[in-house]
């Protein structure tokens, strides 16, 4: 069978005839190899994720095992991933002996109050720094960021003296008011509001809306991810706060928060009931775990939009 040839652009003779045998051309094995490599890489990533997850969850698992084990079993030799003898006394005995529910109520009250005030203040301050030009705005913002480098221990003494002068010492407000706004929260809010188009705000102003109306009707509905981030961060910090509540509420255990009560009353100078301690700690962290799981989607989205992820 004759072979047809065409002359290429560079004068070379190129064979354009199809194979006369009718056989299918053999394709390269590169795509198949790439798919196999991707499959192997996915399996490796899955195994690595499972291993890291187990490593991260192991302290929580060990806490549950200790909380459900009698005190005598904790001193037995050997390692077990399940309680030898199941018991709930580590939960019931501390609740009967100490005002655990009162501590939890105090923690909830402080956490809700601080979170509400902090979120409002951070949103308003972040919006002002991002969308309201005024003289010295950048300098003031840099000064606020500089305060992040000041350790909490450095301001604890003047904060303590101020609470005494204001006659707030020993009261729950001595814990709530100093945490009414956070520089990190203002920074997050500012970074989020910078991503909001100015055209939306200008359109609202053209329609006659003022600053507060623009913020409430136009900007705030876009802030669900940011609010979720601020609520989670503030709630977790305040619920687990220890140093300043210990200073501000020292002397009256009825006003203690849950972390204060667990450390001061469940730990003894000579012996410690680790089962009861882990049981109460498990109850303490349970609300924050539920809160994080409920708002996880908004939490990740909010960090992504602030440019921190």
Buried (B, 14 or more C-beta within 10 A) or exposed (E): EEEEEEEEEEEEEEEEEEEEEEEEEEEEEEEEEEEEEEEEEEEEEEEEEEEEEEEEEEEEEEBBBBBBBBBEBBEEEEEEEEBEEEBEBBBEBBBEEBBBEBBBEBBBBBBBBBBBBBBEBBBBBBBBBBBEEEEEEEEEBEEBEEEEEEEEEEBBEEBBEBBEEEEBBBBBBBBBBBBBBBBBBBBBBBBBBBEBEEEEBEEBBEEEBEBEEBBEEBBBEBBEBBBBBBBBBBBBBBBBBEEBBBBBBBEEBEBBBBBBBBBEBBEEEEEEBBBBBBBBBBBBBEBBEEBEEEBEEBBBBBBEBBEEE
